[in-house]
Amino acid sequence: TTTTTDTKTKTTNNNTTTSNSNKNSHIVAYTTLMTACLQLQRWEDAECVYHKMRAAGVEPNRYTHKVLLAAYRQGNQQYKAAAVVKEMRAKYGRDRADKKGLG
């Protein structure tokens, strides 16, 4: 019985690791697509990808937010950029967001 419990525990841990790995790969995929949009001078498409990412339940990381800020900078969208900075400060704390060049 102990072996069965150990096996179940290992399986649960592996599933958690796989789940985290899938989440990270989704973040990377969306962020890479956003970056490609920026390189093509299509900031609105980058913004659309970001919103689709959120709608799919994928939580952006700091780098994703930085790419979104770059999109808003490219599109001269100061108010939208300010909203992203506010969101980042709420999520990561003012000091951590400011250390990433948002201050």
C-alpha positions, -999 to +999 in steps of 0.1 A: +000+000+000+029+024+007+042+018-028+008+027-042+007+059-022+042+068-032+033+062-069+002+084-065+023+112-049+049+110-077+022+111-103+006+141-087+040+159-085+046+151-122+012+164-132+019+196-113+053+200-131+037+193-164+009+218-158+035+245-149+055+237-179+024+240-202+015+273-186+051+286-193+050+274-228+017+291-234+031+324-220+062+321-242+041+313-273+018+343-268+047+367-260+067+355-290+037+362-312+033+397-297+070+403-303+066+393-340+037+417-343+059+445-330+087+437-354+061+440-382+050+474-368+016+460-359+011+472-323-027+467-325-022+431-334+002+427-304-025+442-282-051+418-297-028+388-289-024+400-253-062+402-249-067+368-264-040+354-240-059+368-210-092+355-224-077+320-227-068+322-190-030+325-195-015+349-170+011+372-185+045+376-168+066+407-165+083+402-199+049+399-216+039+432-199+071+448-212+063+437-247+028+451-244+043+484-231+066+484-262+035+479-284+018+509-268+049+530-272+050+520-308+014+531-312+018+562-292-008+550-267+003+567-234-030+561-216-030+524-223+007+522-213-001+539-180-028+514-173-003+485-179+022+501-155-006+505-129-015+468-134+022+458-131+027+478-099-004+462-084+008+427-094+045+429-087+047+459-063+059+493-071+096+487-064+098+455-085+079+471-114+101+503-112+133+482-113+121+468-146+124+503-161+088+514-156+093+542-131 
